[in-house]
Amino acid sequence: MQRRACALAILATGFMANPAWAYTVYVSNEKDNTVTVVDTATMQVVKTVEVGQRPRGITISHDGKFIYLCASDDDTIEIIDTATLQIVGTLPSGPDPELFVLSPDGKTLYVANEDDNLVTAINIESKQVMAEIPVGVEPEGMAVSPDGKTMVNTSETTSMAHFIDTDSHEVTDNVLVDTRPRFAQFKPDGSQIWVSAEIGGTVSVIDSFKREVVKKIQFAIAGLRPETIQPVGIAISADGKKAYVALGPANHVAVINTETYEVEKYILVGQRVWHLDFTPDQKTLITTNGNSNDITFIDTATDEPVQSVTVGQQPWGVAISPH
Amino acid sequence: MSAPAMPAKVAALTPVKFEQFGLRHYLICLKGIVVRECLRFLHQRERFISSLVRPLVWLFIFAAGFRQVLGVSIIPPYKTYVLYEVYITPGLCGMILLFSGMQSSLSMVYDREMGNMRTLLVSPFPRWFLLISKMLAGVAVSIAQVYAFLIVAWFWGVKAPPLGYLTVLPALFLSGMMLCALGMLLSSMIKQLENFAGIMNFVIFPGYFASPALYPLWRIQEASPLLYKICLANPFTYAVELIRFAFYGQVEWLSLGVVAGCTLLFLAAAIIAYDPSRGLMTRKQDTGGNA
């Protein structure tokens, strides 16, 4: 009996000591031109890397070896080696790249050029622009379907989601959503695409096949004026059951049941929460809080905020190592 | 001086010889005092409800109104952003202890006026033991109130880590002892029940507002460095912080030291004040029912 209790105690302490697998988080800090590197196990800043001006969109190659970073005011995309944390190259992006998405095969980057009303497709290997696709005014949100055949771009001023065929590089459909769509995210099974509207204060759920809005999700937080609720970043869990939406100056993340489209909870995080992403094990969600200069770790099992860690000035985007 | 009717329990103790008290006798005495305090509390249903309503009004109304105004930055023991309701909950626990501690002092004054106190004081047990027993009784009642409040707060969505409800208990006990001891000391100085309003204005309100119960001290420091120093000199400040950290399973050593030190100090002063040969009681000449 005693031995069993002892074994249980050892097991328990073992679990407590290892709450999550250690991943590396890369956060782009828009204002002080840096990328902050944070370890998920210790929840501490490991290093701060100087990068180009106004870093915003950030993503990581599928093998975890390179980070791609939109240096918006330098009109370029920087490539950072994750082993050395040195800038090892750039990609031609067109002016003012803000947000991009990596194709599922990891070969192509689709970049939204905010000032030029273009989406640029870049071959990473040859570092060549493959196509420039004219879209609506102020393109920003970018998403690519799991099969890689369809890409979606949202244009902030036109308030549309543009469906683009990745083979022909042509816009095939346009879906009107609410004002100032900021971000687009496919469900893992590719059946739907979720688009957040910053000024409209909603998330539109678009059927990928019918290409029409099937549901508009509204938000309401007790004690907050509706105009402070500005949905931006969206992250959908790998099992497709839960969606997390960053609500900007409302300082909350909404947890949405993807079957009922009901908001189940609002999680308090830092100020002006902008983007968010899961760790590969799906146990933790990390948000960037632009005005309070920190990131918040959320436990996805309980949907409770665990800890906030100060990073650089105006954290914008987040990318997490795949292993 | 005509003796009022003695409660059966205390009367039963009087034949015991002074020098032959065993631990059992002490425990019987303690039990008698604690049970009386608890019974009194339970019978005064209004008191129970009012003790619960007071912090809940703060939690439901005040905190909701100030949620947006008083942004709370991350300060230990918090690791991330917390709602204002979560921030003030330890302060409201302190508020319950503070009011309850003062209320037991009120009951001491009442007992003195009504003559019940003499029943207690003629007991052959040492005075210090009677006072500590009375305090333990007061703290037991206070802690029951705090947990009742925490249960309601839980349903309101203000939740501490589950283990925190256990780790906060020693902090509540020590803080409760400090405030009860302070109340006891004050009760020795008050002649009449009517003077309790003075305690309200001079002890409870300044003690409560000049503390981090409702707003973090850095905010007070921004507004007035002098006020900040006053807050730092306030023992209640440390009681609140001790409770706050204990909710998260942490010990704030400075607070622990200050609260423990103040408890001993107030307790010693109260014992001296109630000592018939030395204390303030001698000057009053009146522990009977004819106030």
HADDOCK unambig.tbl for C-alpha pairs under 7 A between the chains (distance, minus, plus):
assign (segid A and resid 268 and name CA) (segid B and resid 81 and name CA) 6.57 0.50 0.50
assign (segid A and resid 268 and name CA) (segid B and resid 82 and name CA) 6.99 0.50 0.50
assign (segid A and resid 269 and name CA) (segid B and resid 81 and name CA) 5.89 0.50 0.50
assign (segid A and resid 270 and name CA) (segid B and resid 81 and name CA) 6.44 0.50 0.50
assign (segid A and resid 305 and name CA) (segid B and resid 80 and name CA) 6.79 0.50 0.50
assign (segid A and resid 306 and name CA) (segid B and resid 79 and name CA) 6.94 0.50 0.50
assign (segid A and resid 306 and name CA) (segid B and resid 80 and name CA) 6.53 0.50 0.50
assign (segid A and resid 307 and name CA) (segid B and resid 79 and name CA) 4.73 0.50 0.50
assign (segid A and resid 307 and name CA) (segid B and resid 80 and name CA) 4.62 0.50 0.50
assign (segid A and resid 308 and name CA) (segid B and resid 79 and name CA) 6.04 0.50 0.50
assign (segid A and resid 308 and name CA) (segid B and resid 80 and name CA) 4.66 0.50 0.50
